Amino acid sequence: MPLFMDMHDIEGVTAEAVAGAHEKDLAIQEGFGVTYRRYWVDETAGRVFCLVEAPDAEAAHAVHREAHGLVADEIFQVTEHE
């Protein structure tokens, strides 16, 4: 399954608000064939990053759009390396 990293620019974002949005993503992700794996929050810069397995970028966007409306400003297909 392809892996994507998305980025959200959200002025005034808080880790608490992102945790709530992430829970909403998890509640519906299965219906889109998506698995949100992790997220990171930079409250100072107003940025959120989400790591997601999805069949394509649109499926990842669809989960955010349906769950809470906070769609990513950018999304990149990535590969994981150790």
Beta strands, then each sheet from edge to edge (+ up, - down):
strand 1: 3-9
strand 2: 35-42
strand 3: 47-53
strand 4: 74-78
sheet 1: 2+ 3- 1+ 4-
end
